[in-house]
Amino acid sequence: MLTITNLTYRIQGRELFEGASVVLPTGSKTGFVGKNGTGKTTLFHLIQGHIGADSGSIELQRRARIGAVAQEAPAGDETALDVVMGADTERTALLAEAETATDPHRIAEIHTRLADIDAHTAEARAATILKGLGFSEERQLGPTRNLSGGWRMRVALAGVLFSQPDLLLLDEPTNYLDLEGTLWLEKYLATYPYTVFMISHDRDLLNKAVSSIIHLEHRKLTFYKGNYDTFETTRRMQMELNNKSREKSLDQIAHLQKFVDRFKAKATKAKQAQSRMKMIEKLKPPAAMFDEHSAPFRFEQPKVEQPTPMITLEGVSAGYDGKPVLSRLNMRIDPDDRLALVGVNGNGKSTFAKLLAGDIAPLGGQLRLGRKLEIAHFAQHQMDKLKPEWTPLEHVAELMPLDNEARRRSRLAQMGLTTSRMDTLAKNLSGGERARLLMGLITFGGPGMLILDEPTNHLDIDSRDALVHALNEFEGAVLIISHDRHLIEATCDTLWIAEGGTVRELDEDLDSYQRSIVGQSGRASGSASGPVPAQPVDRKAQRQDAAARRAETAPLRKKIKDAESKLERLRREVEKLDVLLGDPKIYDGAPERLIHVTKEKARFTAEAAALEESWLEWSAELEDAEKAA
């Protein structure tokens, strides 16, 4: 589908790609991962032809259609449904031509093509996609100008999904989705009939919706089979093997060099010393593989000890212009609470966060806060609070007017900004860097509570892990609104849900909640009959089904187990040969012995590499079979 060969591209003197090559197979579902700012979005622009490469080539299958979410979200009088249907330009053009065509043969061709592309089901398909992304029927039929920026971006996403291009390019598609929308998108992408290439830092999405990973690191592109967890395991294994091989090569060179240094001046050993010098020249240790640095997060600990409860709500209602969005709010928050707030977008999650943070006043009831309680509220729209023409250093200087520059820079380093980025204008920072700066600024005074509304949208996976660590180190209360299940599971122990015009505690874990969402989305649309009654469980049938599934996958499991055993044997053989090659005595003996050992090592190494490739394929096949079951 897509072949990238020796790609090199520079921006402002900085190389993003240097001789990068990769092949994206037709029909693959591939995640694209790498650190923030390394060039992932730039590669998408190169693929689409928006910019040209300095050297190298990008080749697509002939007549392949590329689809990507538009940068400008629609905002006019057209309804969301009309915008989505209009994204299929071929259908739109054919319908327009059908209105004016007079040639009977052309009219027949038009209607045949309309039938081929299922034009008659277009409205139903578009409505299904919009519903999956959280649009009610009323919102689907309303003008896009009435939608917020986030909802308009969902319309743009729905449009590109509806058009079904041969190559679907998605750049962080879950950034504007809630948990329910993310789960729907996972299922949709997993069954998408064409090729998907997706930038994402959502670990769960990359585990469930893709079957391969392309990793951008050190200006190179590397293709891995399997989901994100498989990629991590494989890469870690490759790093260990590579670095061990490097160490052994360096040891071998050191042994040879010792011989050369000792005997190069002796006439009787000069020939052997020269022979070893030639060996040293031929030995080229592989480059060391290492993880790129990911800066940590650090939040100031609460400055004031808070009473228990810290926040109390009794019969509180909240909303806008006197109209309540939430009511009947009766709850308490203690200083050590770790809360996750879930629920479909539009049910009041952000309203609840604004209420607690003091951005809006309650419309009724009693809201009591602890004495001197400071609440830090992070929301995506608050990025506007950064001054675009100021540098991070200038932002911090405003909060540290009496401190010297060294202390200010030290504080910025704690936020995870490098020295060069401290003097960069805020408008030129990446989304992840702006998020780090804003989190650092709002927590500057040591708040008693953090409210984080979708904090991971612009963070890469390693930065998300760093955020998890910082939240677990923070000693105050935490409320998180997020579609990132890994973040919720790693930091929160209580689930609250916004639904039915109120917020309440959810008496189930995140897995159960996810299953209930998937179950609801699988029911017939438009059903108003309420929850489906639980069916009696047939334990015997369950056991029989499980046994049947085990029998189906038994041959595959055996191949995987046999491969693992053989891989272990091959690795032991390679290690034995490495020991022999590390012994200087082997180089003093008959050359045939050295040649034999070297060939054996090359044979075992190649056999292990081929077997490892098969093991990865079988493991992915087994995982797909288990998912299907």
Secondary structure in CASP SS format (residue, H / E / C, confidence):
PFRMAT SS
TARGET T0000
AUTHOR 0000-0000-0000
METHOD secondary structure of the structure
MODEL  1
M C 1.00
L E 1.00
T E 1.00
I E 1.00
T E 1.00
N E 1.00
L E 1.00
T E 1.00
Y E 1.00
R E 1.00
I E 1.00
Q C 1.00
G C 1.00
R E 1.00
E E 1.00
L E 1.00
F E 1.00
E E 1.00
G E 1.00
A E 1.00
S E 1.00
V E 1.00
V E 1.00
L E 1.00
P C 1.00
T C 1.00
G C 1.00
S C 1.00
K E 1.00
T E 1.00
G E 1.00
F E 1.00
V E 1.00
G C 1.00
K C 1.00
N C 1.00
G C 1.00
T C 1.00
G C 1.00
K H 1.00
T H 1.00
T H 1.00
L H 1.00
F H 1.00
H H 1.00
L H 1.00
I H 1.00
Q H 1.00
G C 1.00
H C 1.00
I C 1.00
G C 1.00
A C 1.00
D C 1.00
S E 1.00
G E 1.00
S E 1.00
I E 1.00
E E 1.00
L E 1.00
Q C 1.00
R C 1.00
R C 1.00
A C 1.00
R C 1.00
I E 1.00
G E 1.00
A E 1.00
V C 1.00
A C 1.00
Q C 1.00
E C 1.00
A C 1.00
P C 1.00
A C 1.00
G C 1.00
D C 1.00
E C 1.00
T E 1.00
A H 1.00
L H 1.00
D H 1.00
V H 1.00
V H 1.00
M H 1.00
G H 1.00
A C 1.00
D C 1.00
T H 1.00
E H 1.00
R H 1.00
T H 1.00
A H 1.00
L H 1.00
L H 1.00
A H 1.00
E H 1.00
A H 1.00
E H 1.00
T H 1.00
A C 1.00
T C 1.00
D C 1.00
P H 1.00
H H 1.00
R H 1.00
I H 1.00
A H 1.00
E H 1.00
I H 1.00
H H 1.00
T H 1.00
R H 1.00
L H 1.00
A H 1.00
D H 1.00
I C 1.00
D C 1.00
A H 1.00
H H 1.00
T H 1.00
A H 1.00
E H 1.00
A H 1.00
R H 1.00
A H 1.00
A H 1.00
T H 1.00
I H 1.00
L H 1.00
K H 1.00
G H 1.00
L C 1.00
G C 1.00
F C 1.00
S C 1.00
E H 1.00
E H 1.00
R H 1.00
Q H 1.00
L C 1.00
G C 1.00
P E 1.00
T H 1.00
R H 1.00
N H 1.00
L C 1.00
S C 1.00
G H 1.00
G H 1.00
W H 1.00
R H 1.00
M H 1.00
R H 1.00
V H 1.00
A H 1.00
L H 1.00
A H 1.00
G H 1.00
V H 1.00
L H 1.00
F H 1.00
S H 1.00
Q C 1.00
P C 1.00
D C 1.00
L E 1.00
L E 1.00
L E 1.00
L E 1.00
D E 1.00
E C 1.00
P H 1.00
T H 1.00
N H 1.00
Y H 1.00
L C 1.00
D C 1.00
L H 1.00
E H 1.00
G H 1.00
T H 1.00
L H 1.00
W H 1.00
L H 1.00
E H 1.00
K H 1.00
Y H 1.00
L H 1.00
A H 1.00
T C 1.00
Y C 1.00
P C 1.00
Y C 1.00
T E 1.00
V E 1.00
F E 1.00
M E 1.00
I E 1.00
S C 1.00
H C 1.00
D C 1.00
R H 1.00
D H 1.00
L H 1.00
L H 1.00
N H 1.00
K H 1.00
A C 1.00
V C 1.00
S C 1.00
S E 1.00
I E 1.00
I E 1.00
H E 1.00
L E 1.00
E E 1.00
H C 1.00
R C 1.00
K E 1.00
L E 1.00
T E 1.00
F E 1.00
Y E 1.00
K E 1.00
G C 1.00
N C 1.00
Y H 1.00
D H 1.00
T H 1.00
F H 1.00
E H 1.00
T H 1.00
T H 1.00
R H 1.00
R H 1.00
M H 1.00
Q H 1.00
M H 1.00
E H 1.00
L H 1.00
N H 1.00
N H 1.00
K H 1.00
S H 1.00
R H 1.00
E H 1.00
K H 1.00
S H 1.00
L H 1.00
D H 1.00
Q H 1.00
I H 1.00
A H 1.00
H H 1.00
L H 1.00
Q H 1.00
K H 1.00
F H 1.00
V H 1.00
D H 1.00
R H 1.00
F H 1.00
K C 1.00
A C 1.00
K C 1.00
A C 1.00
T C 1.00
K C 1.00
A H 1.00
K H 1.00
Q H 1.00
A H 1.00
Q H 1.00
S H 1.00
R H 1.00
M H 1.00
K H 1.00
M H 1.00
I H 1.00
E H 1.00
K H 1.00
L C 1.00
K C 1.00
P C 1.00
P C 1.00
A C 1.00
A C 1.00
M C 1.00
F C 1.00
D C 1.00
E C 1.00
H C 1.00
S C 1.00
A C 1.00
P C 1.00
F C 1.00
R C 1.00
F C 1.00
E C 1.00
Q C 1.00
P C 1.00
K C 1.00
V C 1.00
E C 1.00
Q C 1.00
P C 1.00
T C 1.00
P C 1.00
M C 1.00
I E 1.00
T E 1.00
L E 1.00
E E 1.00
G E 1.00
V E 1.00
S E 1.00
A E 1.00
G E 1.00
Y E 1.00
D C 1.00
G C 1.00
K E 1.00
P E 1.00
V E 1.00
L E 1.00
S E 1.00
R E 1.00
L E 1.00
N E 1.00
M E 1.00
R E 1.00
I E 1.00
D C 1.00
P C 1.00
D C 1.00
D C 1.00
R E 1.00
L E 1.00
A E 1.00
L E 1.00
V E 1.00
G C 1.00
V C 1.00
N C 1.00
G C 1.00
N C 1.00
G C 1.00
K H 1.00
S H 1.00
T H 1.00
F H 1.00
A H 1.00
K H 1.00
L H 1.00
L H 1.00
A H 1.00
G C 1.00
D C 1.00
I C 1.00
A C 1.00
P C 1.00
L C 1.00
G E 1.00
G E 1.00
Q E 1.00
L E 1.00
R E 1.00
L E 1.00
G C 1.00
R C 1.00
K C 1.00
L C 1.00
E C 1.00
I E 1.00
A E 1.00
H E 1.00
F E 1.00
A C 1.00
Q H 1.00
H H 1.00
Q H 1.00
M H 1.00
D H 1.00
K H 1.00
L C 1.00
K C 1.00
P C 1.00
E C 1.00
W C 1.00
T C 1.00
P H 1.00
L H 1.00
E H 1.00
H H 1.00
V H 1.00
A H 1.00
E H 1.00
L H 1.00
M C 1.00
P C 1.00
L C 1.00
D C 1.00
N C 1.00
E H 1.00
A H 1.00
R H 1.00
R H 1.00
R H 1.00
S H 1.00
R H 1.00
L H 1.00
A H 1.00
Q H 1.00
M C 1.00
G C 1.00
L C 1.00
T C 1.00
T H 1.00
S H 1.00
R H 1.00
M H 1.00
D C 1.00
T C 1.00
L C 1.00
A H 1.00
K H 1.00
N H 1.00
L C 1.00
S C 1.00
G H 1.00
G H 1.00
E H 1.00
R H 1.00
A H 1.00
R H 1.00
L H 1.00
L H 1.00
M H 1.00
G H 1.00
L H 1.00
I H 1.00
T C 1.00
F C 1.00
G C 1.00
G C 1.00
P C 1.00
G C 1.00
M E 1.00
L E 1.00
I E 1.00
L E 1.00
D E 1.00
E C 1.00
P C 1.00
T C 1.00
N C 1.00
H C 1.00
L C 1.00
D C 1.00
I H 1.00
D H 1.00
S H 1.00
R H 1.00
D H 1.00
A H 1.00
L H 1.00
V H 1.00
H H 1.00
A H 1.00
L H 1.00
N H 1.00
E H 1.00
F C 1.00
E C 1.00
G C 1.00
A E 1.00
V E 1.00
L E 1.00
I E 1.00
I E 1.00
S C 1.00
H C 1.00
D C 1.00
R H 1.00
H H 1.00
L H 1.00
I H 1.00
E H 1.00
A H 1.00
T H 1.00
C C 1.00
D C 1.00
T E 1.00
L E 1.00
W E 1.00
I E 1.00
A E 1.00
E E 1.00
G C 1.00
G C 1.00
T E 1.00
V E 1.00
R E 1.00
E E 1.00
L C 1.00
D C 1.00
E C 1.00
D C 1.00
L H 1.00
D H 1.00
S H 1.00
Y H 1.00
Q H 1.00
R H 1.00
S H 1.00
I H 1.00
V H 1.00
G H 1.00
Q H 1.00
S H 1.00
G C 1.00
R C 1.00
A C 1.00
S C 1.00
G C 1.00
S C 1.00
A C 1.00
S C 1.00
G C 1.00
P C 1.00
V C 1.00
P C 1.00
A C 1.00
Q C 1.00
P C 1.00
V C 1.00
D C 1.00
R H 1.00
K H 1.00
A H 1.00
Q H 1.00
R H 1.00
Q H 1.00
D H 1.00
A H 1.00
A H 1.00
A H 1.00
R H 1.00
R H 1.00
A H 1.00
E H 1.00
T H 1.00
A H 1.00
P H 1.00
L H 1.00
R H 1.00
K H 1.00
K H 1.00
I H 1.00
K H 1.00
D H 1.00
A H 1.00
E H 1.00
S H 1.00
K H 1.00
L H 1.00
E H 1.00
R H 1.00
L H 1.00
R H 1.00
R H 1.00
E H 1.00
V H 1.00
E H 1.00
K H 1.00
L H 1.00
D H 1.00
V H 1.00
L H 1.00
L H 1.00
G C 1.00
D C 1.00
P H 1.00
K H 1.00
I H 1.00
Y H 1.00
D C 1.00
G C 1.00
A C 1.00
P H 1.00
E H 1.00
R H 1.00
L H 1.00
I H 1.00
H H 1.00
V H 1.00
T H 1.00
K H 1.00
E H 1.00
K H 1.00
A H 1.00
R H 1.00
F H 1.00
T H 1.00
A H 1.00
E H 1.00
A H 1.00
A H 1.00
A H 1.00
L H 1.00
E H 1.00
E H 1.00
S H 1.00
W H 1.00
L H 1.00
E H 1.00
W H 1.00
S H 1.00
A H 1.00
E H 1.00
L H 1.00
E H 1.00
D H 1.00
A H 1.00
E H 1.00
K H 1.00
A H 1.00
A C 1.00
END
